[in-house]
């Protein structure tokens, strides 16, 4: 069975843009979504290459530090 | 005539001490994936260098004729040993004897170890498991009376636990479950490490269950909790990696405040230029970049040793070498709140610059700070008070200081890139920008009247932005000598090595006026 990884926001911020929707293939360190904090765009990137299973947040939504924002399958 | 009978008895007593809490307890320790205290000391010290003190102290049982039947050693093993050729004091809890608790402790042993570190000016390594010599609930029955913490004359351990921080490097390793006094002795250090299987807490799961918190040991005080909270600096997979982290930490520091940091040979060219630095910072100011590759390339190759990575993450702190000379390096991490100073980041900076000041390490700061963190959560965390405390800590340093402004320097937190009352070196990268307030988001408020009166407010906003952006070029600031030097970022290593060379003869092996706190 393919391994599923939960990707978490490391900071509290608002979701600015989702760059890899469910089903998209991403490489290691490639952004899945971009947060906005202190006027900066801060990517949340894939910890390993894989396919995005689900994006758990919407653009404009506030996320908390440690919140799960996406799931990723190898 | 010889003293053979006495020698035989000494050897017998020593052999009892080597058995620790007994074969079954040792087997249980190993089954839990943990080394015994003696194996830990062997893993920490250079081979064959450990000179134990008080090995035969413990509780003895005698037969009716007064002959020794068994000696259960005290659950504190301590003495002197060498680490990378330098003498240190090693002090370890033996969990196989009454779980490391006070029931089997001889109070004077850990006190002597702490005192020896202080008076002989030797780095101290505490290896902690269990309650670290603290009492257990059963203690009242073994002593027959309640213990007033500290009591009369019992404060010496607590005295040295704090005092040593201003005298010698103190490393603490939490291996296994660490609670109460053990947790205090772990946290009261310059550098603390736990394994990822370990847990640290003031009180363990059975106690906190009464608060309605039904948690496992690691859910309560595992590495993810304690490294993020800043109570513990680092977590490793194995105990051996924890010993290696302790060795590496000590390698940057003098044995005491009466020495200066050890300089090593440097095989890395101090004039080395890394072309990647010219393109590393995005021109789009909203885009972030990785700070750690910058650190790695400007310091001596492989010399960066990060500490407290999981805590206050908008600031990166660690030791490094420049042309062989140890420095304390801090740098912003724009991936965390754009590099702004959160309350945690401020607490991290305070402890870090105090550490540098205590052991005479020059400080290098690679700055990209858009200011203090803003918002309701930041206000609730007393960011501004921690912030001005960090400012005071920076201003109280006396060690040589050098700042590279990589990108942002804004607001009051932006001010704190150098000690305010004395000379330090400062360079600004081509990508540097600064101001009392960032322009972004502030223009609409400051130019509200102009925008309201404009036919096309969006176009007017664009014109104002263009005009202001030209003004914030660092060259305009340099014209008036409000900044000394704007540099090609590829020159960074050369200039930092030059700083370390300048700083070296200024380092004074005398105690700092500062008295460091955990």
Interface residues (C-beta under 8 A of the other chain):
Chain A: X10 X11 X12 X13 X37 X38 X39 X40 X41 X42 X43
Chain B: X286 X287 X288 X313 X334 X335 X336 X337 X338 X339 X340 X370 X371 X373 X374 X377 X438 X440 X441
